[in-house]
Amino acid sequence: MQKKLTKGRLLDEKGNLIEPGYAHSLVREYDRSHIKAGRFRIKEWDYYLVHNDKFGVALTVADNSYMGLMSISFLDFEHGTERTVSPMTVLPMGKTALPSNSGEGITSYKNKQCYFSFHVENGKRVLRAAMKNFQDGQPIRMKIILSEEPRDSMVIAIPFHKPGYFYYNHKIVGMRAKGVVEYLGKRYEFDPDDSYGLLDWGRGVWTYHNTWYWSALQGTVDGKNFGLNLGYGFGDTSAATENMVFYDGIAHKLDQVKFHIPGEGAGKEQYLKPWKFTSNDNRLSLKFTPILDRNAYTSVGIILSDQHQVFGHFDGHVILDDGTKILVKHMLGFAEKVRNKW
């Protein structure tokens, strides 16, 4: 049973979710000081993905308590290549001071090698990022402005099966992007007519071992903004899933969605072969043709991260709440499977 969130405080006096559910905006108030679980389990991040059909960038600023992560990816969809550099910090323990609200404030980090600033104000998001030695001794720099935020977005507040553990997540899909990326001596420009940006804003207390699935696409269908956000695999989603369709700024809620990854049943995923996506309410059927796997594997002591964020093209259909069938034709997006011990 999918349950809509009401307004109010996110956590009670014991640090548990007052109300699990979903919403179309950030209606619950997050305050890190209200968390009662072990401070090493707190995870906070801001992730932006900006792209058109030819190239894109992904930016992350994360404070995961015992480690921080500052990451830049450059994605070349025409040539099927990517470059990711992700310096880590030790024991930030909240000192990164990420905002408690996704709709305002500044996310920032700076050291001798890199600089990040995500400034949210007056309906616009100004993203600045730079890294000195990004590739072959050369830097990457960018300034991007995201605007025209859709009316509706995706919010979930879900518990884990452990007191005091929860995930509060806001995903905004389909903002228009304008800006410039300077990389390997070239200027790459985002034009609002064909470039889009999404935000993944996450705050919570996570259990140690998790595997999640997430997929999103953003673009235009029949002259109207269109987007998808799909995901599952972590926490208790009995009150809410994050599966939504966005059409002309309006959200349409889906129930359960399944990612069919070739070879997964045998434990030998073939990420660059075509995937399928289905839903239990028969409102979504998609084929996903990969062109690029942004993968990373890290295993250091008790920390393990096995990530595959696969970019490619979606074809198929989705059905809106009123029964309207939307055809999806060769739209760029991504789908990922991530396993963490963190």
VORORO-856387 format. One record per atom (N, C-alpha, C, O): x, y, z. Coordinates in pm, whole numbers, plus 50000, padded with zeros to 5 digits. Each point is the difference from the previous one (the first is absolute). Example, Ala and Ser with C-alpha at 12.3 -4.5 7.8 and 13.67 -1.06 7.14 Angstrom:
2
513194943150780/499115011950000/500905012050000/501044999850066/498615010749862/500825011950006/499235010950073/500515011150017/
END
This chain:
342
500854988150000/499155011950000/500895012550000/500755002150094/499165005949802/500785012249991/499345011050082/498805002549986/501975004050098/499455010050092/500665013549977/501235000849994/497985009849994/500545013349979/500395006450133/499284998950099/501875007749901/500495006950119/499225012950023/499545006549906/500324997050221/499465013050037/501135008850052/501124995350016/498605017250009/501025009350045/500354997850147/499184995250079/502085008349956/500404999150139/501454995850016/500764999549904/499584997550219/501344995650034/500234985949948/499084991949999/502165005149959/500324986949945/500124989250107/499464989049985/501275014150125/500334990150102/499335003450133/499785011650033/499904977850044/499475002250134/501155001350101/501175000549962/498485000150166/501015002250104/500994988450012/501085001850056/498564986449893/500904988550004/500794998349870/500774990549986/499045018749920/500744999549874/499394991049896/500644996849900/498104999050121/499314991749902/499135008649909/499565010850040/500194984349840/499095007049910/498635001350065/499454990350051/500015021749946/498645001950049/499004994149902/498984994350040/501315007149833/499074995449897/500774995749876/500675008349939/499254979050021/500584996049873/499035003149887/498795000750020/501775001349861/499135002449886/500735007549889/501225001150000/497985003949905/500575007349886/499295013449987/498935002250058/501695006949866/499425013149975/500545005349869/500874993949938/498605017550020/500465006649877/500855012250029/500415007249909/499864995350219/500915010650042/500514996550139/499524990550063/501465017249986/500664996650126/499155005150118/500295010650057/498684982049978/499035004750099/500444997450145/499515006650092/501394984149928/500474997050136/501325007150028/500825001849910/499385002450214/501155008150040/501114991150056/499834993450102/501325006749828/501174992350042/500915008650086/500275011549968/500194982750143/500955006750088/500984989450050/499624990950073/501635010449888/501014990150038/500094998250152/500284989050047/499495021650028/500124999250146/498914991250063/500124996250116/498845000549809/498924991550052/500344985249990/499284991750056/501815004849874/500384986049983/500554994350130/500835006350066/498704981949970/500434993450125/500864987749976/500624994950093/499425000349785/500804988149970/501485003550003/500375011750013/500484978149974/501445002150003/500455009949896/499604999149884/501235010350154/500375011049911/500824995449879/500055007049900/500594981350108/500774994949886/499104994549890/500474997449889/498225000950139/499094994549901/499295010849918/499274996649907/500925016150123/499305010949931/500605001949860/501225001049985/497924999649915/500415002149861/499255012249945/498775000850009/501995008649934/499405011849939/500715002949868/501234999649992/498005003349903/500645003249872/499105008849913/498785000150014/501885007249897/499365007049888/500664994849872/501225000549986/497974994749922/500484994749873/499245006749887/498775000550001/501965004849902/499395005949882/500494992849875/501194996949987/497895000549922/500324994949868/499445009749897/498815003250001/502065001649910/499615009649897/500454994349866/501154995849986/497955004349915/500394994049872/499115004749886/498915005350020/501594992649860/499205000049879/500244986549933/500464990750066/499255008049805/500184987049936/501444996849964/500324988749964/500585021450047/501384998049958/500974998350117/500934992049992/498875015350115/500934999450113/499285003950129/498875004949998/501814992850114/499425003750128/501065000450109/501144995949979/498475009350137/500854999950118/499174995550120/498805002350008/501884991150085/499414996150127/500865005650112/501224998749996/498145007350103/500695006550112/499454994750131/498784999150018/502114997650074/499604995050132/500775006950109/501235001449992/498065003150111/500615003950127/499294991850108/498805001450020/501954989950048/499414991050098/500775000550131/501235000650002/498014999250106/500564998950135/499384987550062/498875000250048/501904988949951/499524987350053/500574997050138/500194988550038/500085022150036/500454999450139/501454995650012/500865008450029/499444978849950/501404995850014/500805002349872/501234998950001/498085004449888/500705003549877/499145009649918/498774999550004/501915009349924/499325009049908/500434997049858/501054994049977/498135010149927/500294997349860/499675012449917/498895005350006/502094999249917/499805011249908/500334994849860/501134996249972/497885003649939/500194992849875/499535008349880/498985006950005/501794992049886/499625005649871/500134989049895/501014992949995/497965005849922/500054991149884/499725008049874/499125008649998/501644988549897/499675005149867/499594988249915/500724990149993/498125011049942/499404989049926/499925003749853/499425010249965/501164981649950/499995002249855/499124989149937/500454988749980/498315014849990/499064990049949/500254996749853/499674989149955/500925020149970/500274997449859/501094989549983/499944992049906/501055008050184/501114990549989/499934988750104/500844991149999/498175009450088/499844989550100/501114999650103/500414989250042/500095022549998/501095000650098/499615009050116/499085008149991/501654990350119/499785008450117/501295001450079/500904991549991/499195019150087/501125002250090/499435004550133/499245009750006/501134983450102/499525003250134/501195001150095/500864991250003/499185019550073/501005001650105/499255003450129/499185009250004/501104983150103/499215001150122/500905000250124/500134989850068/500505021549963/500805000750122/499144998350125/498855004350004/501724989250097/499284997350123/500605007950116/501185003649998/498004999150101/500455006350124/499764990450115/499204990849991/501515011550118/499944991150115/499275006950116/500325011350037/498714981750018/499265004350119/499445014249990/500275008250087/498954994849809/499375013349997/498965001750110/499865010950055/499404978449977/499084999850115/499055012050003/499735005750106/499774997949777/499045010949992/500605013749979/499275009749980/502064991250025/500655013449985/499845005649859/500225012049980/499424979849923/499735005149867/498795009249999/499845008249910/499314990350192/498875009250024/499075001049880/499685010949953/499884977549999/499055000049890/498665005750046/499594997650114/499725009749800/498745006450040/498944989850045/499994988649953/499155015650136/498934991350050/498765000749913/499014993150025/501035015349871/498875001649910/500525000349857/501005006749972/498364986249940/500454999449861/499635012349920/500475001749888/498705007050168/499505011449926/500725013050025/499655010349943/501384989450143/500755012350028/501344996450061/500214988850046/500695021049955/501294998150065/501144997449902/499825000049879/501354997750178/501214998049922/500694987250045/500284998250119/499994993149788/500854988450022/501375003449945/500125003649882/500924995450200/501325004149953/501094991550061/499874994650109/501225004549815/501214993350047/501175005449920/499885002549880/501274999450186/501175005249932/501274994950066/500115000150123/500844995649796/501354997550047/500985004049889/499605006949906/501654988950103/500985004449902/499774994249860/500495005349901/498754983850094/499844993049872/498635001949936/499884998749878/499105004250201/498665000549942/499125010350069/500295004550111/498654999149820/499085010150050/498584996449955/499784996749884/499275003950209/498604997449970/499155010650067/500235003650116/498775001349812/499025009150058/498674997949930/499895002049879/499104994050197/498634998649949/499165010350075/499714998350119/499895012149813/499295011150063/498555000049953/499725001349881/499364997150213/498584999449968/499325012650051/500005002850120/499415004849788/499365012550039/499055004749891/500324999549881/498525005250162/499015006149909/499664991049881/499895004749886/499954982550142/499574990849896/501084995649903/499694993049903/501555010850120/501104995949914/501074992750081/500165002250120/500554989249812/501104992650061/501265002949918/500094996349883/500865010350180/501265003549933/501074990250047/500384999950117/500094992049791/500994989550030/501355004449947/500175002649881/500794998150208/501385002849961/500874988750053/499854995650114/501064999749800/500914989450043/501275000849917/499995003949884/501124992350180/501304999749933/500884989950068/499884997550120/501034996549802/500984990650053/501295002049921/499994999649877/501135002450193/501255003649933/500544988949912/500225002149880/499994986350176/500594989049924/498914989849972/499914989650066/499275013449835/498864991249972/500384988949901/499594988550017/501185015249881/500464989949904/501265004849931/500065011349950/500964980250047/501265002949932/500605013250047/500575007649922/499304994950207/500555012250059/499215012549970/500415011050038/498464987749894/499205011649963/498755001150087/499504989950050/499985022349967/498865002150089/498674998349927/499944998749878/499015001450199/498645001449950/499345011250079/500195001150121/499035007249811/499295011150065/498625001149940/499784996749884/499285008050198/498655001749947/499185009750083/500215001650120/498845004649814/498955007650064/498714996749925/499915001649879/499094993950197/498744995649942/498865006050080/500045000250123/498955004549809/498815005350066/498814991149965/499704997949883/499634996950221/498794992149982/498805008650038/499995006550105/499004993549810/498805008050025/498784992649949/500094988549957/498765018250048/498734994149955/499734986750069/499704989949936/500425010250196/499714987950077/498534996149983/499135008550016/500594978949953/498604995849984/499205001850129/500565000550109/498145000549876/499155001850118/500164988450098/500115002250121/499914985649827/500084988050084/501374993649993/500695000849899/499694992850210/501234992350007/499754987650085/498864997550039/502174994849989/499854987550074/500615001150139/501185003450013/498044993950089/500484999650137/499544987150065/498834996149988/502094997150081/499624988650082/500645001450138/501115005150014/498184990250086/500524998450136/499694985750040/498844996550022/502204995149987/499784985950028/500914995550114/501125005050013/498414985750069/500854994650106/500784987849952/499644993849900/501425002950172/500634986949989/499454991450114/499325004950090/500994982349905/499474991050103/500895000450125/500464989750049/499785022349999/500805002050118/499655013650059/499985009949926/499754991150203/499585012850059/501025011149975/501214998050014/498295013749948/500865011649979/500655000849864/500725009549972/499044980649942/500594999849866/498925003849897/498884995050005/501495013849903/499025005049905/500725005949878/501215002050001/497995000649895/500505006849881/498985010449956/498834996949979/501645015650008/499185011049953/500625005049871/501165004349998/498074995249893/500585002049867/499115009149916/498784998549996/501875011149936/499315008949908/500694999349866/501205002749990/498064993649907/500534999749864/499175009449913/498784998849991/501925010649945/499375009449908/500504996449860/501205000249974/497884996549938/500344995149866/499495009949895/498845004150005/502024999749901/499555007649886/500155015050008/499275007349933/501674997650148/500315014349996/500735003249871/500674991449943/499215020950011/500735004449880/501405004650039/500185006350104/500804990649811/501405002850032/500625009549899/499804998849879/500975010550175/500795009249918/501375001250063/500105001550122/500974997949798/501315001550058/501114995249909/499784996249885/501435004150171/501214996649925/500884990850084/500165002150120/500414987849815/501004991350059/501295001349918/499984998749878/501125004050190/501315000749934/500794987550039/500254997450118/500124994849780/500594986950025/500914996249883/499555000049885/501714996950143/501004995949900/500085010049885/500074996349882/499915016650155/500175010449901/498775003249917/500095007949906/498774986250126/498775002549925/498945006250090/500014998350122/499065008949815/498855005650068/498764992149958/499684998849882/499634995950218/498764992849976/498865008450058/500025003550118/498984999549800/498955009050043/498664992750014/499604992149914/499735010750199/498644995350022/499035011049957/500135011450043/498924985049873/498975009249952/498674995650061/499664988149992/499575021050067/498734996150062/499024993249905/499104992950045/501055009149826/499094993849905/500164984849993/499064992949963/502145002050072/500214985649989/500794994050116/500454988549991/499725019150116/500834995350113/499185000250129/499225009250024/500994980550058/499174998050118/500874996850122/501134995249987/498315007650130/500724997050123/499084993750103/498825003450008/501734987550071/499244994050110/500805000850128/501235000449998/498064999850113/500585000150133/499604987350075/498844996049997/502144997850069/499754989350097/500525005150134/501215000550023/497865003150065/500315005850131/499654989550104/498834996750019/502194997850049/499764989250094/500495003250140/501095005350018/498094991450081/500345001750141/499464987950075/498864995849978/501964998550112/499474988850075/501014992750084/501175003850007/498374985650055/500814990850078/499854986349936/498914994249999/502195000749947/499964987749921/500604988250075/500905001550082/498564986749888/500614987650048/501284997449921/500275006649899/500514983850147/501354998049948/500024994649857/500775005049918/498424985050050/500074993249872/498715002549923/498914996450045/501215009849837/498835003349920/500294998249852/501145001649955/497824995049971/500055000149854/498805007849949/498864997050036/501405013149882/498875007549946/500025000249848/501044998649936/497775003250010/499785001649857/499365013749979/499075003750071/501455003849832/499455013349972/500105002749851/501004996649936/497975009550009/500005003849859/499255013149985/499045002750071/501435005449834/499315012549969/500255003749856/501054996849943/497995010149998/500205006149869/499255013249998/499055002050075/501415006949839/499405013249991/500155005149857/501044998449936/497895007850014/500015004949863/498665006249966/499335005850085/500284992749788/498765006049951/499254989849916/500584993149916/498115006150107/499114991649919/498855008749952/499295006150081/500524994549789/498925007949941/500025014550048/498965006150024/502274999449990/500155013950039/499835002950148/500045011650040/499764978250041/499825001850144/501134992950076/500484989549958/499925016450153/501034993650082/499544986350048/498854998250040/502074992349954/499684986450041/501174994350079/501165002549967/498534990050137/501054993850079/499504987750074/498804998150019/502154993750022/499724988250081/500974999650117/501165003949987/498354991450127/500874996450111/499544986550052/498854998450041/502054991749956/499684986350038/501064994950097/501185003249985/498404989150114/501004994550091/499424991150107/498815000250029/502094991750031/499614991050109/501254993150052/501115002549952/498704988950149/501094991450046/500505002850138/500854992650050/498675018050016/500525003650132/498825004850085/499025005349948/501104992850183/498985004950091/498664993049985/499864990549922/499175014350154/498654994650001/499135009049913/499625011050040/500064984249839/499235008149905/498514996550001/499305002749903/500224991250206/498584996350005/499085012150000/498864999049954/501615012450096/499185012150001/500245008849879/499195008749970/501914989149961/500315008649885/501154994349919/500974994950055/498915006049814/501134997749910/500355013349936/499255009750010/501904990749923/500425012449935/499665000149852/500545008249925/498584983050031/499694998649859/498975010349955/498844999750043/501585009449871/499135010649950/500285003149854/501134998749952/497825005349979/500085005549865/499715015050010/499115004150075/501635004049850/499765014449999/499685004349857/500794997849908/498045008350075/499595004649868/499435014050011/499035002450072/501585006949856/499605014050003/500005005550144/499145007950037/501864987650043/500165004950136/499174993150105/500125003150119/499024987449842/499094993350093/500494985750025/500384992949907/499605003050220/500444986650038/498854990049992/498865003150034/501484984849921/499054989049994/500654988250071/501094995749962/498254999050140/500624990050089/499844985949945/498914995849963/502214997150033/500014985849968/500194992050130/500425005450101/499264981749893/500154991450118/501404993750000/500985006950026/499134980349946/501284993050002/500554998549859/499264996949906/502055005250079/500674998849872/501154990050013/500644999250105/499614993349790/501074990150000/500985002949888/499605002249886/501724997850148/501065001049900/500424985749963/500334992150088/499675004749784/500424986849953/501375001649934/500105003849884/500954993250192/501385001549952/500494986649946/499934990050072/500555009549805/500484987449944/501064993550089/500955006550043/498874980649984/500974992450077/499915001750150/500764993550073/498355014949977/499965002550145/499594987650077/500514997650110/498584994649834/499554988050070/501114990350031/499944992750099/501085007149816/501154991250020/501145006950072/501084994350017/498695018250025/501055007650067/501095005049908/501105003350045/498604997249824/500985004449901/499365010649911/499724997549882/500055014250176/499325010649927/500775004049874/501225001650003/498075000049890/500575004949873/499395013849976/498995001449931/501655008450127/499395013250008/499855006949865/499145008749985/501664987649918/499955006849870/499134992849898/499985003749883/499304986050160/498984994049917/498645006350034/499865005750108/499154993549803/498715006650025/499294995050126/499964988050027/499485021550049/499204997150118/498525001349965/499645005149894/499524990150199/498575002649994/499525005750133/500574997150105/498375010949889/499385005750119/498494997249992/499375002649898/500074992150211/498574997450006/499465004750135/500755002350094/497924999249913/499365003750125/498864990350031/499404994349909/500325003950221/498964990550038/498605004849965/499064992049997/500785021249977/498695005349962/499845001149848/499025005549951/501984989249975/499964999749853/499915014049938/499455001749891/501095008150179/499985013649948/501355004249941/500145011249951/500834980050054/501335003249949/500604987849934/500024989150058/500485012849822/500734989549930/501055006849914/499675007549908/501614990050123/501085007049934/501134990449963/500264990250070/500385012849819/501264993549965/501105010450013/499835011649961/501294984350095/501125009050025/501224994649926/500444988850024/500095019449885/501174996049919/501225007850047/500105012049971/500834981850101/501155007150057/501005004749896/500174993949894/500515017350139/501105004749918/501265002650083/501095001349945/498764999450188/501125003750086/499764995150142/498925002350055/502064991150005/499934995450138/501015008050083/501214998049989/498285010950094/500875007250094/500124991450125/499155000650090/501904991349914/500124990350109/501215003150086/500995005749955/498904990550169/501105001850096/499904989350108/498914996850047/502244997749990/500054989850105/501075003950101/501155002549964/498454998050163/500935003350109/499794990150113/498874997350040/502224997450013/499934991150115/501215002950089/501134996149969/498625010850141/501055003750094/499504996950141/499105006650051/501494983250011/499584996450135/498534996050002/499574991249926/499675015450159/498574996850013/499155007249896/498794997849994/501815010849925/499265007949901/500064993149864/501084996449952/497755001849987/499924994549865/498975007949921/498925003050051/501425000249826/499055006749911/500164994349860/501085000649941/497834994150006/499994994349865/498885007149924/498824997250021/501575012049891/499025008849936/500024998349849/501054999249937/497755000350007/499835000049855/498865009549967/498824996850019/501545015049931/499015009649950/500094999549848/500985004749942/498014989549996/500024997149858/499125010149926/498835001850034/501745004949866/499275009649920/499634993649867/500744991949945/498095012050004/499544994649874/498675005949960/499595010550050/499724982749859/498755005149944/498834991150038/500094987749999/498795018950034/498784993150039/498985000549886/499865010149932/499454978650049/498884999149906/498884992150066/500254990350072/498525013849903/498874992850057/498845009450029/499735009249923/499584988450189/498885008650035/499775000350150/500424991050074/498925019549970/499495001150137/498575005249992/499625006549903/499604990650200/498605004150003/499795009450119/500334996650114/499125015249860/499755010050103/498804996250086/499304990349971/500485017450134/498914997050094/498644999949932/499114992550040/500715015749856/498715000749932/499874990149886/499025000449926/501964990750057/499944989949896/500685003849871/500084991849908/500435020550082/500715004349880/501294992149982/500784998650094/499434996249785/501204992349971/501045009149935/499745006249897/501454994450164/501105008249951/501054990849939/500504990950065/499815011649807/501024992049933/501385006050024/500205012049985/500734979650051/501395004050025/500834994749883/500044988049974/500635021249956/500764996249881/501435005050008/500265012049990/500654978850029/501445003049994/500385011850090/500715009149958/498814990650166/500295010750096/501194996250087/500074988950053/500875020549963/501194997450079/499685000350150/499295008850048/501264981550022/499864999650145/501034990450057/500964996349932/498844999750192/500934990650061/499264990250089/498855002350038/501824987049994/499524990250098/501214994750074/501044997649939/498835000750191/501164995750077/499654989350102/498864998850047/502164993549985/499984990850113/501245002850082/501124999749949/498695003050179/501095003650089/499924991450125/498974999450066/502134994149966/500104992250124/501055006250090/501155001949960/498445001450162/500905006550095/500054992550131/499004995050050/502215004450005/500214997050142/500675012550056/501205002149982/498005006050086/500495013150044/499455003950134/500325010750051/
END
